[in-house]
Amino acid sequence: MNNSLNQYQREAILAASPARLLTMLYDRLMLDLSRAEAAQHQQDWTTASAELLHAQSIITELQSSLKPEVWSGAEQLQALYNFVTGLLIRANTERDAALTAEAATLLEPLRQAWHEAAAAPAQGNPNAAAAVPPSALTIPATPGDATGSGSLLGVG
């Protein structure tokens, strides 16, 4: 059963559009942060660390997808990713759930915005996502390829 589920998830990732991959990465990032915070509250430091490290890998993947030469907002987003990465490193080394929560609070509006932008063209409003042109992001065909760390979405 688990193998069938992994195969289904792998196929969904491979067939996903770049916009859908981006939203999937953000969803997984937020799941990692939620799991990390819960583990920190339970003082399960091994699980918390693993979740925080995975979240950092996703942020690294998101950073590598930015194209500042195409989108003027990329530098500001890069700065936010750098700041959040610092928070996650501190959350892990200091075992501080409040820092994990702060990172999630900063990233949740972005997750929502990317979901809205990805859904907007499908709803008949092609200009809704115009603030970030599709060419401003480069998402690898299979998440994790850029870092060689395997699947960032937890499949494979």
C-alpha positions, 0 to 999 in steps of 0.5 A: 500500500505504501509503495502504491501511495509513493508511486501515486505521489511521485507521478503527481509531482512529475506531472505538476506544473511549475506553479503547482510544484511551488505550492506543493513545496510551500505546503510541505514546508509549512507541514515540516514547520508544524511538525517541528514545532509540535516535536519541540513542545514534546521535547522530541529533539530528534524529530524536531531537528529532522523536520527543521532540516527538511524545511531548510532544504525546501527553503534552499530549493525555493531560493535556487528557483529565484531569478532576480534578473527577471523579477525585481521582487526576487532580491527581497524574497531572497532576503526573507528566505535568508532570514527565515533560514537563520530563524530555523537554524536558531530554532534547532540549535536553541530548541526554541519552538517560538522561533519555529512559530515565527518562521511559520508566521512569516511564511504562511502569507507567502504560501497563501499568495502563491496558492492564489497566484497559481489558481488565478489563471485557472479562474479566468484572470490571467493578470492576477499572477502578473506580479511574478512572471512564470519565468521568474522561477525555475523549478526542477523537474523533480524537487530535490534535483538541485540539491541532490538530497532526494525528494523534498516533498517526501516521496521517493 
